[in-house]
Amino acid sequence: ASENEFNDPPGAGKVFVLVKMTAKYVGDDSEGSMPWASVDFVSAGGNTFSSTDSFAIPPDQFDSLETLYKGASASGNVLLEVPEADAAKGVLAVQPGILGDKAFFKVK
């Protein structure tokens, strides 16, 4: 919450989860591509929490609008506000691109 003076603390019964993410462009389009990837938190009960649910800005925020060219990568953090009781029990749902298939990763 202290990253930005306008960040509010997490809501009652919630905590911030910081996800460090790296996206690498492996395509060969001469125009490059933006690393438009999304990360959501899925609770043990099946509820989804998105980075758009909170307006807090994380330190070293992931830049999904930077154009990457073959072999380049972008790294940064995504901030999710999730129920404190579920924070260690959920999974991360990562979707590479708007139409990509989601992959699920256990939170640790």
C-alpha positions as CSV (number, residue, x, y, z in Angstrom):
1,A,0.0,0.0,0.0
2,S,2.9,2.3,0.6
3,E,4.1,2.3,-3.0
4,N,1.8,5.1,-4.0
5,E,0.4,7.9,-1.7
6,F,-3.1,7.3,-3.2
7,N,-3.1,3.5,-2.5
8,D,-5.7,2.4,0.0
9,P,-4.9,-0.5,2.3
10,P,-6.6,-3.8,1.5
11,G,-10.3,-4.0,2.5
12,A,-11.5,-5.6,5.7
13,G,-10.5,-9.3,5.8
14,K,-8.4,-9.0,2.6
15,V,-4.6,-8.9,1.9
16,F,-2.5,-7.9,-1.1
17,V,-0.8,-10.6,-3.0
18,L,2.2,-9.5,-5.1
19,V,2.9,-11.6,-8.2
20,K,6.3,-11.2,-9.9
21,M,5.8,-11.9,-13.6
22,T,8.1,-12.2,-16.6
23,A,6.8,-12.4,-20.1
24,K,9.1,-13.3,-23.1
25,Y,8.2,-12.7,-26.7
26,V,8.9,-15.8,-28.7
27,G,7.2,-14.8,-31.9
28,D,8.8,-13.4,-35.1
29,D,6.5,-10.6,-36.1
30,S,8.7,-7.7,-37.2
31,E,6.1,-5.3,-35.6
32,G,6.6,-7.1,-32.2
33,S,3.9,-7.6,-29.7
34,M,2.7,-6.3,-26.3
35,P,3.0,-8.7,-23.4
36,W,-0.8,-8.5,-22.7
37,A,-1.0,-11.2,-20.0
38,S,-3.5,-11.4,-17.2
39,V,-3.1,-12.9,-13.7
40,D,-6.1,-13.7,-11.5
41,F,-6.3,-15.3,-8.1
42,V,-8.8,-18.2,-7.8
43,S,-9.8,-19.0,-4.3
44,A,-10.3,-22.6,-3.0
45,G,-14.0,-21.9,-3.3
46,G,-13.7,-21.0,-7.0
47,N,-14.1,-17.3,-6.7
48,T,-11.9,-15.2,-9.1
49,F,-10.1,-12.0,-8.0
50,S,-8.5,-9.8,-10.7
51,S,-5.9,-7.1,-10.6
52,T,-8.6,-4.7,-11.8
53,D,-10.6,-5.3,-8.5
54,S,-8.2,-3.0,-6.7
55,F,-6.8,0.4,-7.8
56,A,-3.6,0.0,-5.8
57,I,-0.3,0.4,-7.7
58,P,2.4,-2.2,-6.9
59,P,6.1,-1.5,-6.7
60,D,7.8,-2.1,-10.1
61,Q,4.4,-2.6,-11.9
62,F,4.3,-5.0,-14.9
63,D,4.0,-3.0,-18.1
64,S,1.7,-4.8,-20.5
65,L,1.8,-2.0,-23.1
66,E,5.5,-2.1,-23.8
67,T,6.2,-3.5,-27.3
68,L,8.6,-6.5,-27.3
69,Y,10.5,-7.9,-30.2
70,K,11.8,-11.4,-30.8
71,G,13.7,-12.7,-27.7
72,A,12.8,-9.6,-25.5
73,S,11.2,-9.9,-22.1
74,A,9.3,-7.7,-19.7
75,S,9.2,-8.2,-15.9
76,G,7.3,-6.6,-13.1
77,N,4.7,-7.0,-10.4
78,V,0.9,-7.5,-10.5
79,L,-1.1,-6.8,-7.3
80,L,-4.1,-8.7,-6.3
81,E,-6.4,-8.1,-3.4
82,V,-7.7,-11.4,-2.1
83,P,-9.5,-12.7,1.0
84,E,-6.9,-13.3,3.8
85,A,-8.4,-16.7,4.6
86,D,-7.8,-17.9,1.0
87,A,-4.4,-16.2,0.3
88,A,-2.4,-19.4,0.8
89,K,-5.0,-21.8,-0.5
90,G,-5.8,-20.5,-4.0
91,V,-4.2,-20.7,-7.4
92,L,-3.0,-18.1,-9.9
93,A,-4.7,-18.2,-13.3
94,V,-2.3,-16.8,-15.9
95,Q,-3.6,-16.1,-19.4
96,P,-1.0,-15.1,-22.1
97,G,-2.8,-12.7,-24.3
98,I,-6.5,-12.0,-24.7
99,L,-7.3,-15.3,-26.4
100,G,-4.6,-17.6,-24.8
101,D,-5.5,-20.6,-22.7
102,K,-5.2,-20.1,-18.9
103,A,-2.6,-22.0,-16.9
104,F,-3.0,-22.5,-13.2
105,F,-0.2,-22.3,-10.6
106,K,-0.3,-23.1,-6.9
107,V,0.3,-20.1,-4.6
108,K,3.3,-20.5,-2.3
